[in-house]
Amino acid sequence: MGFMLPSPTNPVEHARALMSQKENIEAELDAQFSILKANNSDMTTPLVDSEGFPRADLDIYAIRHARRRINELRNDYKDVMNEIEKALQAVYDPSTIAPSPTISEGVAQHNGTEDVESLSAFARVDGVAPSSPAAEAGLRREDLILKFGSLTRSSFTATSLQPLADLVSVNENREIQVIVSRSEEIITIKLIPRNGWGGRGMLGCHIIPHKS
């Protein structure tokens, strides 16, 4: 079927429509995996016996259809996540709409220093939990955040860090480049939000607003 972009409206409505599509894809993925589970199979379970004949204990048609649909949905999910990322940029920082590398592509280092030097801190790391995604990425207490993915100080119109939370929520298991200032040194960190690490949240750190 393929992922279809919702009709553009205003940036906020566009982002909401994409989030709705994301939820629909997740729901259908769950349904398709339930079909595999009901047939005691997964994406790699052999569908033929040792003699090369279709297994009589499995609904071969249902399993093949579910597998094919899961692969399609996984591609759709990847596409919609990329579009959500762009939509959030448009909501929180319209100046970033121009073509640029996506967060998931990551950049190990910056070419030149002009853009980094122009950045100002908008948040401070107030605590990092041991063995958390933040700790594994190298984030430390008192780090000043200059850039978080595509977000900079201009992305925030209030003291709330909601844009940062929104960006994290749609980037589970995907790399986010974070630029921090630590003891007057500029450091680039690659952070991968994830659940199931043993603590609260997908980062495992406490980030609070910072005023330069």
Salt bridges, closest charged atoms under 4 A:
GLU13 OE2 - ARG16 NH1 3.03
GLU26 OE2 - LYS22 NZ 2.96
GLU28 OE2 - ARG69 NE 2.73
ASP57 OD2 - ARG55 NH2 2.76
GLU72 OE1 - ARG69 NH1 2.86
GLU83 OE2 - LYS86 NZ 3.71
GLU85 OE1 - ARG174 NH1 3.59
ASP115 OD2 - HIS110 ND1 3.50
ASP126 OD1 - ARG124 NH1 3.33
ASP126 OD1 - ARG141 NH2 3.97
ASP126 OD2 - HIS206 ND1 3.32
GLU136 OE1 - ARG194 NH1 3.14
GLU142 OE2 - ARG124 NH1 3.32
GLU142 OE2 - ARG141 NH1 3.11
ASP143 OD1 - ARG182 NE 2.74
